[in-house]
Amino acid sequence: MSNPTSVDGSSPRRAGTDFPGRARISTRTLRTDRWWLQPLITVSVLGVFVAYTGVRVFMRDYYWSDEYHYLTPLFSPCLSDSCVPGSAHFGTPLPELPLFIPLPFLVFPILAGFRATCYYYRKAYYRSAWLSPPACAVAEPHPRYSGETRFPLL
């Protein structure tokens, strides 16, 4: 594959936020709108969802609807003898759990890991929570880009 060249065909074109030909602007940003509002809303909604989920994981009520034969995804599959009768679709290989161990202690880390690394939400996580990058045409706030090589996206 050939390298892209300039209009006159003399040298390769280069671009990016650190390209020496970029305008020298002394201010941090020229934006006058509230650009930070959308990332703030995104990270706030994600935070509320994580807090709600954390509380619900430790509650042992209202995860099974006998009328509709419905088990909430946070508790599915229910694998303990502590589960409500009828909610353990795959049997109960685990004994009854003490109250301080939540019922979905095996399932929740898998669900949370999948959601945290889901391609659909990565843009929201990167740009809102970690500002990495805050937008496509904005330089990385970190001196070295790590991508998905560090925690939490190993």
C-alpha positions as CSV (number, residue, x, y, z in Angstrom):
1,M,0.0,0.0,0.0
2,S,1.4,3.4,-0.9
3,N,1.9,6.3,1.4
4,P,-0.4,9.3,0.8
5,T,1.3,12.2,-0.8
6,S,0.7,15.9,-1.0
7,V,-1.0,17.6,-3.9
8,D,2.3,18.2,-5.8
9,G,3.3,14.6,-5.1
10,S,6.5,15.6,-3.4
11,S,6.2,14.3,0.2
12,P,3.9,12.3,2.4
13,R,1.0,14.1,4.0
14,R,0.9,14.2,7.7
15,A,-1.8,15.2,10.1
16,G,-2.9,14.9,13.6
17,T,-3.1,17.0,16.7
18,D,0.7,17.2,17.2
19,F,1.4,18.1,13.5
20,P,3.8,21.1,13.4
21,G,1.7,22.8,10.8
22,R,-1.2,23.3,13.1
23,A,-2.3,26.7,14.2
24,R,-0.6,28.1,17.3
25,I,-3.4,29.0,19.7
26,S,-2.5,30.4,23.1
27,T,-5.9,29.6,24.7
28,R,-6.8,26.1,25.9
29,T,-9.9,26.0,23.8
30,L,-11.8,28.2,21.4
31,R,-15.1,26.6,22.3
32,T,-17.7,28.8,24.0
33,D,-20.4,26.2,24.3
34,R,-20.9,23.9,27.3
35,W,-19.0,21.0,25.6
36,W,-18.4,19.3,29.0
37,L,-22.2,18.9,29.7
38,Q,-22.7,15.8,27.5
39,P,-19.8,13.9,28.9
40,L,-20.9,14.9,32.4
41,I,-24.4,13.6,31.8
42,T,-23.1,10.4,30.3
43,V,-20.7,9.7,33.3
44,S,-23.4,10.7,35.8
45,V,-26.0,8.3,34.3
46,L,-23.4,5.5,34.2
47,G,-22.5,6.2,37.8
48,V,-26.2,6.1,38.9
49,F,-26.7,2.8,37.1
50,V,-23.6,1.3,38.7
51,A,-24.7,2.5,42.1
52,Y,-28.2,1.1,41.7
53,T,-26.8,-2.2,40.4
54,G,-24.4,-2.4,43.3
55,V,-27.3,-1.9,45.8
56,R,-29.6,-4.4,43.9
57,V,-26.9,-7.1,43.8
58,F,-26.9,-7.2,47.7
59,M,-30.7,-7.2,48.0
60,R,-32.3,-10.6,48.1
61,D,-35.9,-9.5,47.3
62,Y,-37.8,-8.8,44.1
63,Y,-35.4,-10.7,41.7
64,W,-38.0,-13.4,40.8
65,S,-41.5,-13.0,39.4
66,D,-43.4,-16.2,40.0
67,E,-46.4,-15.0,38.0
68,Y,-44.4,-14.5,34.8
69,H,-41.7,-17.0,35.6
70,Y,-39.1,-14.2,35.2
71,L,-35.6,-14.0,36.8
72,T,-33.9,-10.7,36.5
73,P,-30.6,-10.8,34.5
74,L,-28.5,-9.7,37.4
75,F,-29.4,-12.9,39.2
76,S,-29.5,-15.3,36.2
77,P,-28.7,-18.1,36.6
78,C,-29.4,-18.4,40.3
79,L,-27.1,-21.3,41.4
80,S,-27.6,-21.3,45.2
81,D,-29.9,-23.1,47.6
82,S,-30.7,-19.5,48.8
83,C,-32.6,-18.8,45.6
84,V,-36.4,-18.6,45.6
85,P,-38.0,-21.9,44.7
86,G,-38.5,-22.2,41.0
87,S,-35.9,-19.5,40.1
88,A,-32.9,-21.9,39.7
89,H,-33.2,-23.1,36.1
90,F,-29.9,-25.0,36.1
91,G,-30.2,-26.5,39.6
92,T,-28.4,-25.4,42.7
93,P,-24.8,-26.6,42.8
94,L,-23.9,-24.1,45.5
95,P,-25.1,-24.4,49.1
96,E,-27.1,-21.8,50.9
97,L,-25.1,-18.6,51.0
98,P,-24.6,-16.4,54.1
99,L,-26.4,-13.0,53.9
100,F,-23.1,-11.0,53.3
101,I,-22.5,-12.9,50.0
102,P,-24.8,-11.7,47.3
103,L,-26.6,-14.3,45.2
104,P,-25.2,-13.2,41.9
105,F,-21.6,-13.2,43.1
106,L,-20.5,-15.6,40.3
107,V,-22.6,-14.0,37.5
108,F,-22.3,-10.3,38.2
109,P,-18.6,-10.0,37.5
110,I,-19.1,-11.6,34.1
111,L,-22.0,-9.3,33.3
112,A,-20.1,-6.2,34.5
113,G,-17.0,-7.2,32.6
114,F,-19.0,-7.7,29.4
115,R,-20.7,-4.4,29.8
116,A,-17.5,-2.5,30.6
117,T,-15.8,-3.8,27.5
118,C,-18.8,-3.8,25.2
119,Y,-17.9,-2.1,21.9
120,Y,-21.1,-0.1,21.9
121,Y,-20.2,1.7,25.2
122,R,-16.5,2.2,24.7
123,K,-16.8,5.6,23.1
124,A,-18.9,6.8,26.0
125,Y,-16.5,5.4,28.6
126,Y,-13.4,6.7,26.9
127,R,-14.7,10.2,26.2
128,S,-16.8,10.8,29.3
129,A,-15.1,9.0,32.2
130,W,-11.5,8.9,31.1
131,L,-11.4,11.7,28.6
132,S,-9.3,9.5,26.3
133,P,-9.7,11.3,23.9
134,P,-12.4,13.9,24.7
135,A,-13.1,14.2,20.9
136,C,-11.5,13.0,17.7
137,A,-9.7,16.2,16.8
138,V,-8.5,16.9,20.4
139,A,-5.1,15.8,21.6
140,E,-4.7,13.1,24.2
141,P,-4.6,14.6,27.7
142,H,-2.1,11.9,28.6
143,P,1.5,12.0,27.5
144,R,1.4,8.4,26.3
145,Y,-1.7,6.7,24.8
146,S,-2.3,3.3,26.3
147,G,-5.4,2.2,24.5
148,E,-6.7,-1.0,25.9
149,T,-3.4,-2.2,27.5
150,R,-4.1,-1.0,31.0
151,F,-6.8,-1.5,33.7
152,P,-9.8,-1.4,33.4
153,L,-9.8,-2.4,29.7
154,L,-7.1,-5.0,29.6
